[in-house]
Amino acid sequence: MFVQLPIVAFVCAVLVLVPVPWHWRAGNVSTLSISAWLFVSNIIYGVGAIVWADTVLNVAPVYCDIATKLQIGSTIALPAAMFSLCMHLERVSSIRQVRTTRSDKRRRQVVDIILCFGVPAVYMAVHYVVQGHRFDIVEGFGCRPTIYESIASVILMWIPPLLFSLGGCIFAAMAFAHFWQRRATFAKHLQNSNSTLTTGRYFRLMTMAIVEMIFGLLVISIDMWFSLRGGLRPWISWDNVHSNFSEIAYFPLVLLPKSTLSWVFAIWVTIPIASLFFFGFFAFGQDAIKEYSATFSWIRRNVLRLPDRSSTSSLVSASGSFGSARMPKPELTTLDLEASKVEEAYPSYTPRSIETFDMAYTPSTMPYRCSQVDDDRESIVPPYVNSSHPVRSSIEKGDDCEEFTLNGHDAV
């Protein structure tokens, strides 16, 4: 048993799901389909490495029928998704379409769905034409699809993925040429085109597509060479090719030559490598950092039941800002307690009469209840004045206002 195979497969299956949330919000069907096909392929590889770790018994025939068809579909799904992605990047960077409307985006998504899921479905159906028997079981790896090596298999199985990869490389080169022509105003061009892409995200998508396509071209070419190294088998008739269709071939490790085992392992590891490429291009961008922060905050708030760090930090920063804005300390004067100096610094208060002001007040110019009206009528006693004391008018009081008693206290 190869213990490392299922571990690598399941880890890669989890990694390709990491960029899914922000691609889902952006509505990018191409990258979502890449993630989906890589996830399914890694799960199939991981399950096969566990179930058939040390056996070649046909313990799950229906599962193998489905799994091998999905493996065939992923052979063309990944190049087709890359082709769709590069076509979209070239269209966004060109000047043929000034702005992207909602209907244009919906139309593009329909085309992407056809390329990323419709084409693989047709490809899986066409595989039956060159499927000599149901499937193979390789010990330690699980179920493997079979192809009857002939001129028909070259045309139907190997040429289409190569065409999609080459077409994607052409669109990627055109997209780079458009960028180079307007590199000074490319960010403004993306903004005016009403696209959700930024310059950084655009380059990550284009670089990832180019790397994946080159890698796919290399894998498909080597796989075709290895499969056809013994020559093409003759296509006699449909009945001849499918004469033993229900047959299942078993390959124990003890019967496999080292070169064949090395090749099987090399083909198996291509999916985890493609998964790591996909994860590496999107796991360390700005969108990924924001998504990680939001996920950790949700776990901290809902699972661990801890207060959110953002609110705590805001309170700390607020208190720190108030604490840092200190009022200037008042200058304290040292008082000399000698009576002479205190008296000199703070002279005693002596009430001044009305005549000591610059202006001598008369009863008609008195500011409060000492007007001409008060001279002609009796004073109105406010309710708060103690009625036990006699109240005189301003004329009776003379030029100076007498003291009144308010609630038992003297007031001027």
Beta strands, then each sheet from edge to edge (+ up, - down):
strand 1: 135-138
strand 2: 142-144
strand 3: 248-251
strand 4: 404-406
strand 5: 409-411
sheet 1: 2+ 1- 3-
sheet 2: 4+ 5-
end
